[in-house]
């Protein structure tokens, strides 16, 4: 472990120090004005954030989405002012009025940073630990992107080389997801990550000794990270020259991710509030703010004070950004000139377009043959891998079960890994048994841009991923979850592995599109529709067991469609099925038709896609005049009440499963064509009353 570095080329003037102290003043005033927030960490981190945005990071405030930029992740999102004030100072579009509107309705400065809401915010952070995992994903994406477009370049010589900077807190490192993600980063030797650990010893309940006493740097050293520590100066503040030198040393370390522990005093230099848990999440109060301003040499009667010379000084970041951008553009053009074919691919990918004619690679499956939808998905991925180079992914140590291996000869693994298929730019990702980190690193990969990522596990283990899935939906990220073993149909592994409530719970997440295909052809159509969309996450719920294959129907991409029409007149009853239970609806229809009851079968792989259709289409599939309806799904019924109405019936599972063969379980728990037929007769009787 390195300790306080002694060499530095940092230019630090009195104006820089005044700017840092201005950050502290703005943090105090912003929280005080709204009456709530987190001032303490933003105050103590002011020098670190300033050094990054004003002295180290490659970024251009006039082009927040510049491909060649460094990324910055504020993992402790509660300290959002740490980021907002730097965005204001550097010229990303935030102004003093935005800081004055902190945490209020309609402002650009919400309580936690929100990607897509505020220019310059790279990811939505708030739930602790998610940010550092996002940073790991960004580093993975950066390496894969380099492999797509410039794999032969020497280290540091490619226009696609950049640094992922992150600030992390005690809370981030206490959350288990940080352990998963950091272990993965060390294993992958993601040398582009530089994390600054704000070791301020304070949490909401007081001194971190209440719950956190491990040696963080030894833990990270064991993960395979490069570790350093920076001590405070004699006044208790950051030693900015030592900090800068440590950050530079970490940036220069390209074979390991880096973490720097910096001992700080929360709310420094507030005379009475510094070092207290109260300063973490409460306004300091007018008297304490006035006292702190006097310590810093500011007028205690002024609020949101930014001196003209400070403002002019910090806004030079925009000039530096344009200069760096211009230098990068020159380097990028040289790359383009030397790599015409790759440049064309880059242009296509950057625009979010897929290769011309890619759909022709999708397999079409022969009707009648029983195929597990997980197997069909695997065939689709292998077919698409040959024509969509930006598509990559893997699973949480379940590749053989999830069928997520896009290329078995090419694994995303660092130089030095002993496996024969190891390739730093490989297609197949081995996330390990780390579902939570897999979800959040996928978010980071999507946020980084220029690739399309998927990841798989069993549907029941989506529970481990749910916080990351929710954030993907909040950020509208195009990540794809391959969730297999989607019901009691997985069989003998029993109730711990059999999802019952999961489909309903996942459908409850706004912005997440769940797709549960009935057969192999619906699976191929689902993949096609998912890849056409780049503004939402999708979950594929796939079977372990074989299910009958039907004729491909393009309307599957509309979420719901008529799979089998009523014969002998207008439908008297509609049977709605999803996934492996569609076959039960088809069999029940045959029984009802034989009894002279015209019956329609509707396959509904995706409720979310179906709800996007206009009312006319939805009514054409589910005619309002037909009150007799049955929905069948091997999970809880919660989803289906709105579709069956008062006279409808639902064949569902309202309890946990059991360990037995899938056919036995379906029979014993009432998932049979006879049960669906009986439910249809009950619904017909209810509709007639």
C-alpha positions as CSV (number, residue, x, y, z in Angstrom):
1,X,0.0,0.0,0.0
2,X,1.2,3.5,-0.9
3,X,1.0,6.2,1.7
4,X,1.0,10.0,1.2
5,X,2.7,10.7,-2.1
6,X,5.3,13.4,-2.1
7,X,5.6,14.3,-5.8
8,X,3.1,16.4,-7.7
9,X,2.8,18.7,-10.6
10,X,-0.4,20.3,-9.4
11,X,-0.7,24.0,-9.8
12,X,-2.8,25.2,-6.8
13,X,-3.4,28.9,-6.3
14,X,-5.2,31.0,-3.8
15,X,-8.0,31.3,-6.3
16,X,-8.3,27.5,-6.4
17,X,-8.6,27.4,-2.6
18,X,-11.2,30.2,-2.7
19,X,-13.2,28.2,-5.3
20,X,-13.1,25.1,-3.0
21,X,-14.3,27.2,-0.1
22,X,-17.0,28.6,-2.3
23,X,-18.2,25.0,-2.9
24,X,-18.6,24.6,0.8
25,X,-20.5,27.8,1.1
26,X,-22.9,26.8,-1.7
27,X,-23.4,23.4,-0.1
28,X,-24.4,24.9,3.2
29,X,-26.7,27.6,1.6
30,X,-28.4,25.2,-0.7
31,X,-29.4,22.8,2.1
32,X,-30.3,25.7,4.4
33,X,-32.6,27.3,1.9
34,X,-34.7,24.2,1.3
35,X,-34.5,23.1,4.9
36,X,-33.3,19.5,4.2
37,X,-30.5,17.7,2.5
38,X,-26.9,16.5,3.1
39,X,-24.4,19.3,3.5
40,X,-21.6,17.7,5.5
41,X,-20.2,15.3,2.9
42,X,-20.4,17.9,0.1
43,X,-18.4,20.3,2.3
44,X,-15.6,17.8,3.2
45,X,-15.4,16.4,-0.4
46,X,-15.2,19.9,-2.0
47,X,-11.4,19.7,-2.6
48,X,-11.6,16.2,-4.1
49,X,-14.4,17.0,-6.4
50,X,-12.8,20.2,-7.5
51,X,-9.5,18.5,-8.2
52,X,-11.3,16.0,-10.4
53,X,-13.4,18.4,-12.4
54,X,-11.0,21.3,-12.6
55,X,-7.6,19.5,-12.7
56,X,-7.7,15.9,-13.8
57,X,-10.8,14.7,-15.6
58,X,-11.1,14.8,-19.4
59,X,-14.5,16.2,-20.0
60,X,-16.2,18.9,-22.1
61,X,-19.1,20.7,-20.5
62,X,-20.3,21.8,-24.0
63,X,-20.7,18.1,-25.0
64,X,-21.7,15.9,-22.0
65,X,-22.0,12.8,-24.2
66,X,-18.6,13.0,-25.9
67,X,-17.4,9.5,-26.6
68,X,-13.8,10.3,-25.5
69,X,-14.7,11.7,-22.1
70,X,-13.8,10.3,-18.7
71,X,-16.7,9.1,-16.6
72,X,-17.5,10.3,-13.1
73,X,-19.7,8.4,-10.7
74,X,-20.8,9.8,-7.4
75,X,-21.8,6.6,-5.6
76,X,-23.0,8.4,-2.4
77,X,-25.9,10.0,-4.2
78,X,-27.2,11.7,-1.0
79,X,-24.2,14.1,-1.4
80,X,-25.6,15.2,-4.8
81,X,-24.4,18.8,-4.2
82,X,-20.9,17.4,-4.5
83,X,-21.7,16.8,-8.2
84,X,-24.2,19.6,-8.8
85,X,-21.9,22.4,-7.7
86,X,-19.1,21.1,-9.9
87,X,-21.5,20.9,-12.9
88,X,-22.4,24.5,-12.1
89,X,-18.8,25.7,-11.8
90,X,-17.6,23.9,-15.0
91,X,-20.5,25.2,-17.1
92,X,-22.7,22.2,-17.8
93,X,-25.8,24.3,-17.8
94,X,-26.7,24.5,-14.1
95,X,-26.7,28.0,-12.6
96,X,-27.0,29.5,-9.2
97,X,-30.8,29.5,-9.4
98,X,-30.7,25.7,-9.9
99,X,-28.7,25.4,-6.6
100,X,-31.2,27.7,-5.0
101,X,-34.0,25.3,-6.2
102,X,-32.2,22.2,-4.7
103,X,-34.6,19.4,-3.9
104,X,-37.7,21.3,-5.0
105,X,-40.4,20.4,-7.5
106,X,-39.3,20.6,-11.1
107,X,-35.7,21.6,-10.4
108,X,-32.6,20.3,-12.2
109,X,-31.1,19.5,-8.8
110,X,-33.2,16.7,-7.2
111,X,-32.3,15.1,-3.9
112,X,-30.2,12.4,-5.6
113,X,-28.6,12.7,-9.1
114,X,-30.8,11.4,-11.9
115,X,-29.4,10.3,-15.2
116,X,-31.3,11.9,-18.1
117,X,-32.6,14.7,-15.9
118,X,-29.5,16.8,-15.3
119,X,-26.9,17.3,-17.9
120,X,-23.5,15.8,-16.8
121,X,-25.0,13.2,-14.5
122,X,-23.7,9.8,-15.7
123,X,-25.9,7.6,-13.6
124,X,-28.7,7.7,-11.1
125,X,-27.3,7.1,-7.7
126,X,-29.0,6.9,-4.3
127,X,-29.3,3.3,-3.2
128,X,-25.8,2.9,-1.8
129,X,-23.4,0.6,-3.6
130,X,-25.1,0.9,-6.9
131,X,-22.7,3.6,-8.1
132,X,-19.5,1.8,-7.6
133,X,-21.0,-1.2,-9.4
134,X,-22.1,1.0,-12.2
135,X,-18.5,2.2,-12.4
136,X,-17.3,-1.4,-12.7
137,X,-19.7,-1.9,-15.6
138,X,-18.5,1.3,-17.3
139,X,-15.0,0.0,-17.2
140,X,-16.1,-3.4,-18.6
141,X,-17.8,-1.6,-21.4
142,X,-14.8,0.6,-22.1
143,X,-12.7,-2.4,-22.6
144,X,-15.2,-4.2,-24.8
145,X,-15.7,-1.0,-26.8
146,X,-11.9,-0.8,-27.3
147,X,-11.9,-4.4,-28.5
148,X,-14.6,-3.6,-31.1
149,X,-12.9,-0.6,-32.6
150,X,-9.2,-0.4,-31.7
151,X,-7.9,-3.6,-30.2
152,X,-4.4,-3.4,-31.6
153,X,-3.6,0.0,-30.1
154,X,-0.9,0.2,-27.4
155,X,-2.1,0.9,-23.8
156,X,-3.2,4.5,-23.5
157,X,-2.8,5.2,-27.2
158,X,-6.3,4.6,-28.3
159,X,-9.0,7.3,-28.6
160,X,-11.2,4.8,-26.7
161,X,-9.0,4.8,-23.6
162,X,-10.4,6.8,-20.7
163,X,-10.7,6.7,-17.0
164,X,-13.7,5.9,-14.8
165,X,-13.6,8.1,-11.7
166,X,-15.7,7.3,-8.7
167,X,-16.3,8.7,-5.2
168,X,-17.5,6.1,-2.7
169,X,-18.5,6.3,0.9
170,X,-18.6,4.1,4.0
171,X,-22.2,3.2,3.2
172,X,-21.3,2.1,-0.3
173,X,-18.6,-0.2,1.0
174,X,-20.9,-1.6,3.6
175,X,-23.5,-2.7,1.1
176,X,-22.9,-6.2,-0.1
177,X,-23.2,-5.2,-3.8
178,X,-19.9,-3.3,-3.5
179,X,-18.2,-6.5,-2.5
180,X,-19.6,-8.4,-5.5
181,X,-18.7,-5.7,-7.9
182,X,-15.3,-5.0,-6.5
183,X,-14.4,-8.6,-6.5
184,X,-15.4,-8.8,-10.2
185,X,-13.4,-5.7,-11.0
186,X,-10.3,-7.1,-9.4
187,X,-10.7,-10.4,-11.2
188,X,-11.1,-8.6,-14.5
189,X,-8.1,-6.3,-13.8
190,X,-10.1,-3.2,-14.7
191,X,-7.3,-0.7,-14.5
192,X,-9.4,2.2,-15.8
193,X,-11.2,2.5,-12.5
194,X,-10.1,5.0,-9.9
195,X,-12.2,5.1,-6.7
196,X,-11.8,7.7,-4.0
197,X,-13.0,6.4,-0.7
198,X,-14.4,9.1,1.6
199,X,-13.3,7.7,4.9
200,X,-15.2,10.2,7.2
201,X,-16.1,7.8,10.0
202,X,-19.7,9.0,10.1
203,X,-23.0,7.4,9.3
204,X,-26.6,8.3,10.3
205,X,-26.3,6.5,13.6
206,X,-23.0,8.1,14.5
207,X,-19.4,7.0,14.4
208,X,-19.0,4.1,11.9
209,X,-17.5,2.2,14.8
210,X,-21.1,1.3,15.5
211,X,-21.1,-1.1,12.5
212,X,-18.0,-0.9,10.4
213,X,-14.4,-1.6,11.6
214,X,-12.8,-3.7,8.9
215,X,-9.6,-2.6,7.1
216,X,-11.0,-1.5,3.8
217,X,-7.7,-1.3,2.0
218,X,-6.7,-4.8,3.0
219,X,-10.0,-6.0,1.7
220,X,-9.5,-4.3,-1.6
221,X,-5.9,-5.4,-1.8
222,X,-7.2,-9.0,-1.4
223,X,-9.6,-8.3,-4.3
224,X,-6.6,-7.4,-6.5
225,X,-6.9,-3.6,-6.4
226,X,-4.1,-1.1,-6.2
227,X,-4.5,0.7,-2.9
228,X,-3.3,4.0,-1.5
229,X,-4.1,6.2,1.5
230,X,-4.0,10.0,1.7
231,X,-3.9,11.6,5.2
232,X,-5.3,15.0,6.1
233,X,-3.2,18.1,6.4
234,X,-2.4,19.7,9.7
235,X,-5.7,21.6,9.6
236,X,-7.8,18.5,9.1
237,X,-8.6,19.3,5.5
238,X,-7.5,17.5,2.3
239,X,-3.8,17.7,1.5
240,X,-4.7,18.6,-2.1
241,X,-1.2,18.0,-3.5
242,X,-1.0,14.6,-1.9
243,X,-4.5,13.8,-3.2
244,X,-3.7,14.9,-6.7
245,X,-0.5,12.8,-6.7
246,X,-2.4,9.7,-5.5
247,X,-5.1,10.2,-8.1
248,X,-2.5,10.5,-10.8
249,X,-0.7,7.4,-9.6
250,X,-4.0,5.5,-9.6
251,X,-4.7,6.7,-13.1
252,X,-1.3,5.5,-14.3
253,X,-2.0,2.0,-12.8
254,X,-3.5,0.2,-15.8
255,X,-3.3,-3.4,-14.7
256,X,-5.4,-3.1,-11.5
257,X,-8.4,-1.0,-10.4
258,X,-7.4,1.5,-7.8
259,X,-8.9,2.8,-4.6
260,X,-7.6,5.7,-2.5
261,X,-8.7,6.0,1.1
262,X,-8.9,9.6,2.2
263,X,-9.5,10.4,5.9
264,X,-11.9,13.3,6.0
265,X,-13.9,15.2,8.6
266,X,-17.5,15.6,7.6
267,X,-18.7,19.2,7.4
268,X,-15.2,20.6,7.7
269,X,-14.6,23.4,8.7
270,X,-17.9,24.1,10.5
271,X,-16.8,25.0,14.1
272,X,-19.5,22.9,15.9
273,X,-21.0,20.7,13.2
274,X,-17.8,19.1,11.8
275,X,-17.4,15.5,12.6
276,X,-21.0,15.0,13.7
277,X,-23.7,12.7,12.4
278,X,-26.2,15.7,12.4
279,X,-24.2,17.3,9.6
280,X,-24.7,14.3,7.4
281,X,-28.4,14.8,6.7
282,X,-29.6,18.1,8.2
283,X,-29.2,21.8,7.5
284,X,-26.5,23.3,9.7
285,X,-28.6,26.3,10.8
286,X,-28.0,29.9,10.2
287,X,-25.7,30.5,13.1
288,X,-23.4,27.6,12.3
289,X,-23.4,28.6,8.6
290,X,-22.5,32.2,9.5
291,X,-19.7,31.0,11.8
292,X,-18.3,28.7,9.1
293,X,-18.4,31.5,6.6
294,X,-16.3,33.7,8.9
295,X,-13.8,30.8,9.2
296,X,-13.6,30.7,5.4
297,X,-13.4,34.4,5.0
298,X,-16.9,34.9,3.5
299,X,-19.5,37.5,4.4
300,X,-21.9,35.8,6.8
301,X,-24.7,38.1,5.6
302,X,-24.4,36.9,2.0
303,X,-26.0,33.8,0.6
304,X,-24.9,31.8,-2.4
305,X,-21.8,34.1,-2.7
306,X,-19.7,33.4,-5.8
307,X,-17.0,36.1,-6.4
308,X,-16.6,37.2,-10.0
309,X,-12.9,36.2,-10.1
310,X,-13.8,32.7,-8.8
311,X,-16.6,32.3,-11.3
312,X,-14.3,33.3,-14.2
313,X,-11.6,31.0,-12.9
314,X,-13.8,27.8,-12.7
315,X,-15.6,28.4,-16.0
316,X,-12.2,28.0,-17.7
317,X,-13.0,24.3,-17.4
318,X,-15.1,24.7,-20.4
319,X,-12.2,26.1,-22.4
320,X,-10.0,23.3,-21.3
321,X,-12.7,20.8,-22.2
322,X,-13.0,22.2,-25.7
323,X,-9.2,22.0,-26.1
324,X,-9.1,18.4,-24.9
325,X,-12.0,17.6,-27.2
326,X,-10.3,19.1,-30.2
327,X,-7.1,17.2,-29.5
328,X,-9.1,14.0,-29.1
329,X,-11.0,14.7,-32.4
330,X,-7.7,14.9,-34.2
331,X,-6.6,11.6,-32.8
332,X,-10.0,10.1,-33.5
333,X,-9.8,11.3,-37.1
334,X,-6.5,9.6,-37.5
335,X,-8.0,6.4,-36.2
336,X,-11.0,6.8,-38.7
337,X,-8.6,7.3,-41.6
338,X,-6.7,4.1,-40.7
339,X,-9.8,2.0,-39.9
340,X,-12.6,2.8,-42.4
341,X,-14.6,-0.4,-41.8
342,X,-14.4,-0.1,-38.0
343,X,-15.3,3.6,-38.3
344,X,-18.4,2.7,-40.2
345,X,-19.4,0.2,-37.5
346,X,-18.7,2.8,-34.9
347,X,-21.0,5.3,-36.6
348,X,-23.8,2.8,-36.8
349,X,-23.4,1.7,-33.2
350,X,-23.2,5.3,-31.9
351,X,-26.5,6.1,-33.7
352,X,-28.1,3.1,-32.0
353,X,-28.7,1.4,-35.3
354,X,-28.5,-2.3,-36.0
355,X,-26.7,-3.9,-39.0
356,X,-28.7,-3.9,-42.2
357,X,-30.6,-7.1,-42.7
358,X,-29.7,-8.5,-39.3
359,X,-33.3,-9.9,-38.8
360,X,-32.6,-12.4,-41.6
361,X,-30.2,-14.2,-39.2
362,X,-33.0,-15.0,-36.7
363,X,-33.9,-18.7,-36.7
364,X,-37.5,-19.8,-37.5
365,X,-38.5,-23.0,-35.7
366,X,-40.6,-25.8,-37.1
367,X,-44.1,-26.0,-35.7
368,X,-45.0,-29.0,-33.7
369,X,-41.6,-29.8,-32.2
370,X,-41.2,-29.3,-28.4
371,X,-38.5,-26.9,-27.7
372,X,-37.6,-25.2,-24.3
373,X,-37.7,-21.4,-24.8
374,X,-34.3,-21.2,-23.0
375,X,-32.9,-23.4,-25.7
376,X,-34.5,-21.3,-28.4
377,X,-33.1,-18.2,-26.9
378,X,-29.6,-19.7,-26.9
379,X,-29.9,-20.4,-30.7
380,X,-31.1,-16.9,-31.3
381,X,-28.1,-15.4,-29.4
382,X,-25.6,-17.5,-31.3
383,X,-27.2,-16.5,-34.6
384,X,-27.3,-12.8,-33.7
385,X,-23.7,-12.9,-32.3
386,X,-22.4,-13.5,-35.8
387,X,-24.0,-10.3,-37.2
388,X,-24.3,-7.9,-34.2
389,X,-20.7,-7.4,-32.8
390,X,-21.8,-5.0,-30.2
391,X,-24.1,-7.6,-28.6
392,X,-22.4,-9.4,-25.7
393,X,-23.2,-10.9,-22.3
394,X,-23.3,-13.9,-20.1
395,X,-24.7,-15.2,-16.9
396,X,-24.2,-15.5,-13.2
397,X,-22.4,-18.9,-13.4
398,X,-25.4,-20.5,-15.1
399,X,-24.5,-20.3,-18.8
400,X,-25.3,-24.0,-19.4
401,X,-28.7,-23.6,-17.9
402,X,-29.5,-20.1,-19.2
403,X,-28.1,-20.8,-22.7
404,X,-26.4,-17.4,-22.7
405,X,-23.0,-18.4,-24.3
406,X,-22.9,-16.2,-27.4
407,X,-19.4,-17.5,-28.3
408,X,-17.9,-20.5,-26.4
409,X,-14.4,-19.8,-27.8
410,X,-14.3,-16.2,-26.5
411,X,-14.6,-15.3,-22.9
412,X,-14.3,-11.7,-21.5
413,X,-11.3,-12.2,-19.3
414,X,-8.1,-10.2,-18.7
415,X,-4.7,-10.8,-20.0
416,X,-3.0,-13.4,-17.8
417,X,-6.1,-15.4,-17.2
418,X,-5.1,-19.1,-17.7
419,X,-8.3,-20.3,-19.5
420,X,-7.7,-21.0,-23.2
421,X,-10.7,-19.0,-24.3
422,X,-9.6,-15.9,-22.3
423,X,-9.7,-12.7,-24.3
424,X,-9.7,-9.2,-22.9
425,X,-12.2,-8.3,-25.6
426,X,-14.2,-11.6,-25.4
427,X,-17.9,-11.9,-26.2
428,X,-19.0,-14.1,-23.3
429,X,-19.1,-12.6,-19.8
430,X,-18.7,-14.7,-16.7
431,X,-20.3,-12.6,-14.0
432,X,-19.8,-15.3,-11.4
433,X,-22.4,-16.0,-8.7
434,X,-23.0,-12.3,-8.3
435,X,-26.6,-11.5,-9.5
436,X,-26.8,-8.2,-7.7
437,X,-23.5,-6.9,-9.2
438,X,-24.4,-8.4,-12.6
439,X,-27.5,-6.2,-12.7
440,X,-25.7,-3.1,-11.7
441,X,-22.7,-3.6,-13.9
442,X,-25.1,-4.2,-16.8
443,X,-26.5,-0.8,-16.0
444,X,-23.0,0.7,-16.1
445,X,-22.3,-1.0,-19.4
446,X,-25.5,0.4,-20.9
447,X,-24.8,3.9,-19.5
448,X,-21.3,3.8,-21.0
449,X,-22.8,3.3,-24.4
450,X,-21.8,1.7,-27.7
451,X,-22.6,-1.9,-26.8
452,X,-25.8,-4.0,-26.1
453,X,-25.6,-6.1,-23.0
454,X,-27.6,-9.1,-21.6
455,X,-27.2,-11.2,-18.5
456,X,-28.8,-14.4,-17.3
457,X,-29.8,-16.3,-14.1
458,X,-32.8,-18.2,-12.9
459,X,-36.0,-16.1,-12.7
460,X,-36.3,-16.8,-8.9
461,X,-32.9,-15.1,-8.4
462,X,-34.1,-11.9,-10.0
463,X,-34.8,-11.1,-6.4
464,X,-31.1,-10.6,-5.9
465,X,-31.1,-8.2,-8.9
466,X,-34.2,-6.2,-8.2
467,X,-32.6,-3.0,-7.0
468,X,-30.5,-2.8,-10.1
469,X,-33.5,-3.7,-12.3
470,X,-35.6,-1.0,-10.8
471,X,-32.8,1.6,-11.5
472,X,-32.5,0.3,-15.1
473,X,-36.2,1.0,-15.5
474,X,-35.9,4.4,-13.9
475,X,-33.0,5.3,-16.3
476,X,-34.7,3.6,-19.3
477,X,-31.6,1.5,-20.0
478,X,-31.5,-1.0,-22.9
479,X,-30.4,-4.0,-20.8
480,X,-31.8,-7.5,-21.3
481,X,-32.3,-10.1,-18.5
482,X,-32.4,-13.7,-19.6
483,X,-34.3,-15.2,-16.7
484,X,-34.8,-19.0,-17.2
485,X,-36.5,-21.7,-15.2
486,X,-39.6,-19.5,-15.1
487,X,-42.1,-21.6,-13.1
488,X,-42.8,-24.8,-11.2
489,X,-42.0,-26.4,-14.5
490,X,-38.3,-26.4,-13.5
491,X,-39.2,-29.4,-11.4
492,X,-37.2,-31.2,-8.8
493,X,-35.2,-28.3,-7.4
494,X,-38.3,-27.4,-5.5
495,X,-39.9,-24.3,-4.0
496,X,-36.6,-22.5,-3.3
497,X,-36.0,-22.3,-7.0
498,X,-39.5,-22.2,-8.4
499,X,-40.8,-18.6,-9.0
500,X,-44.4,-18.0,-8.0
501,X,-44.8,-14.3,-7.3
502,X,-41.9,-13.1,-9.5
503,X,-43.7,-12.4,-12.8
504,X,-46.3,-10.2,-11.0
505,X,-43.6,-8.5,-8.9
506,X,-41.5,-7.7,-11.9
507,X,-44.5,-6.5,-13.9
508,X,-45.1,-4.1,-11.1
509,X,-41.9,-2.2,-11.9
510,X,-42.8,0.8,-14.1
511,X,-40.8,0.9,-17.3
512,X,-39.7,-2.8,-17.2
513,X,-41.0,-4.8,-20.0
514,X,-41.4,-8.5,-19.1
515,X,-41.7,-11.0,-22.0
516,X,-42.8,-14.6,-21.3
517,X,-42.8,-16.3,-24.7
518,X,-45.1,-19.3,-25.4
519,X,-42.8,-21.1,-27.7
520,X,-39.5,-21.0,-29.7
521,X,-40.9,-18.7,-32.4
522,X,-42.3,-16.2,-29.9
523,X,-38.8,-16.2,-28.3
524,X,-37.1,-15.3,-31.6
525,X,-39.7,-12.6,-32.3
526,X,-39.2,-11.3,-28.7
527,X,-35.4,-11.0,-29.2
528,X,-36.0,-9.2,-32.4
529,X,-38.3,-6.7,-30.8
530,X,-36.1,-6.2,-27.8
531,X,-33.1,-5.3,-29.9
532,X,-35.1,-2.9,-31.9
533,X,-35.9,-1.0,-28.7
534,X,-33.2,1.0,-26.9
535,X,-35.2,2.9,-24.3
536,X,-36.2,0.3,-21.7
537,X,-35.0,-2.8,-20.0
538,X,-36.5,-6.1,-20.9
539,X,-36.8,-9.4,-18.9
540,X,-37.2,-12.6,-20.8
541,X,-38.8,-15.4,-18.7
542,X,-37.9,-18.7,-20.3
543,X,-38.8,-22.3,-19.7
544,X,-36.6,-25.2,-18.7
545,X,-39.0,-27.7,-20.1
546,X,-39.9,-28.2,-23.7
547,X,-43.1,-26.6,-25.0
548,X,-44.9,-27.0,-28.3
549,X,-43.9,-24.8,-31.2
550,X,-46.6,-22.9,-33.1
551,X,-46.5,-21.1,-36.4
552,X,-44.6,-17.8,-36.1
553,X,-46.9,-14.8,-35.7
554,X,-45.5,-11.3,-36.1
555,X,-48.2,-9.9,-33.8
556,X,-46.3,-11.5,-30.9
557,X,-44.2,-8.3,-31.0
558,X,-47.4,-6.4,-30.1
559,X,-47.5,-8.2,-26.7
560,X,-50.8,-10.1,-27.3
561,X,-52.5,-11.6,-30.3
562,X,-55.0,-14.2,-31.4
563,X,-53.2,-17.5,-31.5
564,X,-56.2,-19.6,-32.3
565,X,-59.5,-18.2,-33.5
566,X,-62.9,-19.4,-32.5
567,X,-64.7,-21.7,-35.0
568,X,-68.4,-21.8,-35.6
569,X,-69.2,-18.2,-34.8
570,X,-68.0,-15.3,-32.7
571,X,-66.0,-16.3,-29.7
572,X,-68.2,-17.0,-26.6
573,X,-65.1,-17.3,-24.3
574,X,-61.5,-16.1,-24.6
575,X,-58.7,-18.1,-23.0
576,X,-55.5,-16.0,-22.3
577,X,-52.3,-17.8,-21.8
578,X,-48.7,-16.9,-21.3
579,X,-45.5,-18.8,-21.5
580,X,-45.7,-22.6,-21.0
581,X,-49.4,-22.4,-20.1
582,X,-50.4,-21.3,-23.6
583,X,-50.5,-25.0,-24.5
584,X,-53.1,-25.6,-21.8
585,X,-55.3,-22.9,-23.3
586,X,-54.9,-24.5,-26.8
587,X,-55.8,-27.9,-25.5
588,X,-58.8,-26.5,-23.5
589,X,-60.0,-24.7,-26.7
590,X,-60.2,-28.1,-28.4
591,X,-62.4,-29.5,-25.7
592,X,-64.6,-26.4,-25.7
593,X,-64.9,-26.4,-29.5
594,X,-65.8,-30.1,-29.4
595,X,-68.6,-29.1,-27.0
596,X,-69.9,-26.5,-29.5
597,X,-68.5,-23.5,-27.7
598,X,-66.6,-21.1,-30.0
599,X,-63.4,-20.4,-28.2
600,X,-60.5,-18.0,-28.9
601,X,-57.0,-18.4,-27.5
602,X,-54.9,-15.3,-26.9
603,X,-51.2,-15.6,-26.3
604,X,-49.9,-12.6,-24.3
605,X,-46.1,-12.8,-24.0
606,X,-45.8,-9.2,-22.8
607,X,-48.5,-7.2,-21.0
608,X,-46.3,-4.1,-21.3
609,X,-46.1,-4.3,-25.1
610,X,-49.8,-5.1,-25.3
611,X,-50.7,-2.0,-23.3
612,X,-48.7,0.1,-25.7
613,X,-51.1,-0.8,-28.6
614,X,-54.0,1.4,-29.4
615,X,-57.4,0.7,-28.0
616,X,-58.7,-0.6,-31.3
617,X,-56.1,-3.3,-31.5
618,X,-56.5,-4.3,-27.9
619,X,-60.3,-4.6,-28.3
620,X,-59.7,-6.7,-31.5
621,X,-57.8,-9.2,-29.4
622,X,-59.9,-9.0,-26.3
623,X,-63.4,-8.0,-27.5
624,X,-65.2,-6.1,-24.8
625,X,-68.4,-7.9,-25.7
626,X,-67.0,-11.2,-24.6
627,X,-67.3,-11.3,-20.8
628,X,-66.4,-14.9,-20.4
629,X,-62.6,-15.1,-20.1
630,X,-60.0,-17.3,-18.5
631,X,-56.4,-16.4,-17.8
632,X,-53.9,-19.2,-17.1
633,X,-50.4,-18.7,-15.7
634,X,-48.3,-20.8,-13.3
635,X,-47.8,-18.0,-10.8
636,X,-49.9,-15.7,-8.6
637,X,-53.0,-14.2,-10.3
638,X,-52.3,-10.6,-9.5
639,X,-51.5,-9.6,-13.1
640,X,-54.7,-10.9,-14.7
641,X,-57.7,-9.5,-12.9
642,X,-57.9,-6.4,-15.1
643,X,-58.1,-8.7,-18.2
644,X,-60.7,-11.2,-17.1
645,X,-63.2,-8.8,-15.5
646,X,-66.0,-9.7,-13.0
647,X,-67.2,-12.8,-14.8
648,X,-63.7,-14.1,-15.6
649,X,-61.7,-16.8,-13.9
650,X,-57.9,-17.3,-13.4
651,X,-56.1,-20.6,-13.2
652,X,-53.1,-19.6,-11.0
653,X,-50.8,-20.7,-8.3
654,X,-51.3,-18.9,-4.9
655,X,-48.7,-20.9,-2.9
656,X,-45.2,-22.2,-3.1
657,X,-44.2,-25.2,-5.3
658,X,-42.7,-28.5,-4.4
659,X,-40.0,-30.9,-5.5
660,X,-41.2,-33.3,-8.2
661,X,-41.2,-33.8,-11.9
662,X,-42.7,-30.9,-13.8
663,X,-45.5,-32.9,-15.2
664,X,-46.5,-34.1,-11.8
665,X,-46.4,-30.6,-10.4
666,X,-48.6,-29.2,-13.1
667,X,-51.1,-32.0,-12.6
668,X,-51.1,-31.8,-8.8
669,X,-51.4,-28.1,-8.7
670,X,-54.2,-28.0,-11.3
671,X,-52.5,-26.7,-14.4
672,X,-54.3,-29.0,-16.9
673,X,-56.5,-28.5,-19.9
674,X,-59.4,-29.9,-17.9
675,X,-58.9,-27.2,-15.2
676,X,-58.9,-24.5,-17.9
677,X,-62.0,-25.9,-19.5
678,X,-63.8,-26.1,-16.1
679,X,-62.8,-22.5,-15.4
680,X,-64.2,-21.5,-18.8
681,X,-67.5,-23.1,-18.1
682,X,-67.7,-21.3,-14.8
683,X,-66.9,-18.0,-16.5
684,X,-69.6,-18.6,-19.1
685,X,-72.1,-19.3,-16.4
686,X,-71.1,-16.1,-14.5
687,X,-71.3,-14.0,-17.7
688,X,-74.8,-15.3,-18.4
689,X,-76.1,-14.2,-15.0
